């Protein structure tokens, strides 16, 4: 594996940027994480082709990251390359009752533009951070609706092969999962919306945002729900029932507002979060007999705590 060789091959040869030893704390909503050995921004599809080909040739492992809103990066960092989709992938456009968007488009911008055009169908996504690609990968949504339900198509890039377009019905949607990351790199998607009453759309957006603001620690660095909800129950309810709100390890703490959120109260490390997650899951297993499964992604090598 030669990260330096990959860097030398890419710098100056792509429209985007390439950096060595980039702190991932700058690129995650938790504000936690050591350096990525190589950090690369693909501004165009040509960039993405060159970047993935180079990384494969140099045997450098890589992962594609959006805004890092559900990502925990190890304190020691990541030995491979982090690829971020840049300019060309940040665009979105409204075409009648469809919105086409690059995977790097901000979900919040799509929600606002749909509202301005009097289109309903995306109100549930108000207040959900991150990119459209991340929302597709995680099948993001609220309790009663998910983005997979309105997705018409997803285009993925398969390194060494090219683009592949999937109809929404072909995507293996599941709870907080789409399976798309196992198929390729999400580069674009299309969702269907419909004409609606602007007053009703605004009211629906305000309802979703009010619920999120009341129940989630939006003012503190966090990565959203830490654990998946077990079937028929809520991870937050189980954790709260164990009396764990406010439990802290170092700078990481179980949110007083929502027990399934871990917040960075200042100076939290990835090790703090992992230890706290373990304490929470052990307590829930002990008190409720339920094994909680992480919803967040882990990147890098984590030492046993």
Long-range contacts (C-beta under 8 A, 24 or more apart in sequence): 1-58, 1-59, 1-60, 1-61, 1-79, 2-58, 2-59, 2-60, 3-37, 3-38, 3-58, 3-60, 3-79, 3-80, 3-81, 5-58, 6-38, 6-54, 6-55, 6-58, 6-60, 6-81, 7-38, 9-54, 9-58, 10-40, 10-50, 10-51, 10-54, 13-50, 14-40, 14-42, 14-43, 14-44, 14-46, 14-47, 14-50, 14-51, 15-43, 15-44, 15-46, 15-47, 15-86, 15-87, 16-40, 16-41, 16-42, 16-43, 16-44, 16-47, 16-86, 16-87, 17-41, 17-86, 21-77, 22-82, 24-68, 24-73, 24-77, 24-78, 24-82, 24-299, 25-73, 27-65, 27-67, 27-68, 27-82, 27-84, 28-68, 28-69, 28-71, 28-72, 28-73, 28-223, 29-67, 29-68, 29-69, 29-70, 29-71, 29-129, 29-130, 29-221, 29-222, 29-223, 29-224, 30-68, 30-71, 30-72, 30-221, 30-222, 30-223, 30-264, 30-268, 30-273, 31-221, 31-264, 32-72, 32-73, 32-75, 32-221, 32-264, 32-268, 32-269, 32-270, 32-273, 33-68, 33-71, 33-72, 33-73, 33-74, 33-75, 33-77, 33-270, 33-299, 33-300, 34-73, 34-74, 34-75, 34-76, 34-77, 34-78, 34-270, 34-300, 35-77, 35-78, 36-73, 36-77, 36-78, 36-80, 36-81, 36-82, 37-77, 37-78, 37-79, 37-80, 37-81, 38-80, 38-81, 38-82, 39-81, 39-82, 39-84, 40-81, 40-82, 40-83, 40-84, 41-83, 41-84, 41-85, 41-86, 42-83, 42-84, 42-85, 42-86, 42-89, 43-86, 43-87, 43-88, 43-89, 44-87, 44-88, 45-88, 45-157, 45-163, 45-187, 47-86, 48-83, 48-85, 48-157, 48-185, 48-187, 49-157, 51-81, 51-83, 52-83, 52-157, 52-159, 52-160, 52-185, 53-159, 53-160, 55-80, 55-81, 55-83, 56-159, 56-160, 63-299, 64-133, 64-185, 64-186, 65-299, 66-103, 66-104, 66-130, 66-131, 66-133, 66-134, 66-137, 67-106, 67-129, 67-130, 67-131, 67-134, 69-129, 69-130, 69-134, 69-223, 69-224, 70-130, 70-134, 70-138, 70-223, 70-224, 70-295, 70-296, 70-297, 71-223, 71-296, 71-297, 71-299, 72-223, 72-270, 72-273, 72-274, 72-296, 72-297, 72-298, 72-299, 73-270, 73-299, 73-300, 74-270, 74-298, 74-299, 74-300, 74-301, 74-302, 75-269, 75-270, 75-271, 76-300, 76-301, 77-300, 78-299, 78-300, 79-300, 79-301, 82-299, 83-185, 85-131, 85-133, 85-187, 89-133, 89-187, 89-188, 92-132, 94-119, 94-193, 97-192, 97-193, 97-194, 97-195, 98-152, 98-190, 98-191, 98-192, 98-193, 99-190, 99-191, 99-193, 100-188, 100-189, 100-190, 101-132, 101-188, 101-189, 101-190, 101-191, 102-132, 102-133, 102-187, 102-188, 103-131, 103-132, 103-133, 103-134, 103-136, 103-185, 103-186, 103-187, 103-188, 103-189, 104-131, 104-132, 104-133, 105-131, 105-132, 105-133, 106-130, 106-131, 106-132, 107-131, 107-132, 107-134, 107-135, 107-140, 111-205, 114-193, 115-198, 115-201, 115-202, 115-205, 118-195, 118-196, 118-197, 118-198, 118-201, 119-193, 119-194, 119-195, 119-196, 119-201, 120-193, 120-194, 120-195, 120-196, 120-197, 120-200, 120-201, 120-204, 121-150, 121-191, 121-192, 121-193, 121-194, 121-196, 122-150, 122-191, 122-193, 123-201, 123-204, 123-205, 123-208, 124-204, 124-208, 125-208, 126-205, 126-208, 126-209, 126-212, 127-208, 127-209, 127-212, 127-213, 127-218, 129-224, 132-189, 133-186, 133-187, 133-189, 136-178, 136-180, 136-186, 136-189, 137-178, 137-180, 137-181, 137-186, 138-176, 138-177, 138-178, 139-173, 139-174, 139-175, 139-176, 139-177, 139-178, 140-176, 142-208, 146-173, 147-191, 148-173, 148-178, 149-173, 150-191, 150-192, 150-193, 151-189, 151-190, 151-191, 151-192, 152-190, 152-191, 152-192, 153-189, 153-190, 154-180, 154-186, 154-188, 154-189, 154-190, 155-186, 155-187, 155-188, 155-189, 156-180, 156-183, 156-184, 156-185, 156-186, 156-187, 157-184, 157-185, 157-187, 158-183, 158-184, 158-185, 159-184, 159-185, 163-187, 175-228, 175-229, 176-225, 176-228, 176-295, 215-257, 215-258, 216-255, 216-257, 216-258, 216-261, 217-255, 217-256, 217-257, 217-258, 217-261, 217-263, 220-255, 220-263, 220-264, 220-265, 221-263, 221-264, 221-268, 222-255, 222-261, 222-262, 222-263, 222-264, 223-262, 223-296, 224-261, 224-295, 224-296, 225-260, 225-261, 225-295, 226-260, 226-261, 226-262, 226-277, 226-280, 226-294, 226-295, 226-296, 227-260, 227-277, 227-280, 227-281, 227-292, 227-293, 227-294, 227-295, 228-292, 228-293, 228-294, 228-295, 230-290, 230-292, 230-293, 233-290, 234-260, 235-259, 235-260, 235-284, 235-292, 236-260, 236-261, 238-284, 238-287, 238-288, 238-290, 238-292, 239-280, 239-283, 239-284, 241-287, 241-288, 242-280, 242-283, 242-284, 242-287, 242-288, 244-279, 244-280, 244-283, 247-276, 247-279, 247-280, 248-276, 249-273, 249-275, 249-276, 249-279, 250-275, 252-276, 254-280, 270-300, 270-302, 271-302, 271-303, 271-305, 274-302, 274-305, 275-305, 278-305
